[in-house]
């Protein structure tokens, strides 16, 4: 298997999986986060505690779930409860990472998955929040996974479904959200981004394989802070691709 032979979805999955540390709790959403969690459990994080919106806690992802309420999200779990218990767990500060997606994101990590255009007369009606607002409000660190272009990375999102740092330093706390929580990383097909510790604005940390800094800037619709040292993210390894293709998504539901 050639480790350079991978598609953009596989790159996103492998990059996100590497951000899931062992012996931590992670709120897992539908799609790429599920595949990333399954890959992480097989590669380097066997003690990753996956948490799903409909109550599965600590599942071993032998089979890829089709949704956050699927039976696989309860496989060998330490607890099978419900949505209210899971959201309360996040509110109590017991979930370290939350993995999210969105149609739009702004410099402070605010995410929109509700509408494109005016809320009352939208051009496009999107799926909505689900548990995304709760995850972004209460998990200690959130990681967004999405394609990067100027239609999605905007100076101002059309609607804030999930709060990031709102409009800057101190805004989350003023809004009543738990101190110390907020966006941690944004994983895209072009880059891995973080947030400046003082200004809370998005900052380029690493480029994806074969991508130059200028390409990242060109596909961002706002002024991006550039880290003093921008790393080069390694491509998926042969072992990551083998496990992803032969074990995690052997039925090719996503890749």
Secondary structure, DSSP 4 states (H G I P E B T S, - for coil): --TT---HHHHHHHHHHHT--TT-EEE--SSHHHHHHHHHHHHT-TT-EEE-TTSEES---SS--SSTTSGGGGTT-SEE--HHHHHHHHHTT---EEEE--SEE-TT--EE-SEEE-STTEEEE----TTHHHHHHHSSEEEEE---STTTBBSS-SS-SB-SSTTSTTHHHHTTPPTT-EEEEEE-SSEEEEE-TTT--EEEEEEPTT--HHHHHHT-BSPPEEEEEEEEPPPPPHHHHHHIIIIITTT-S--
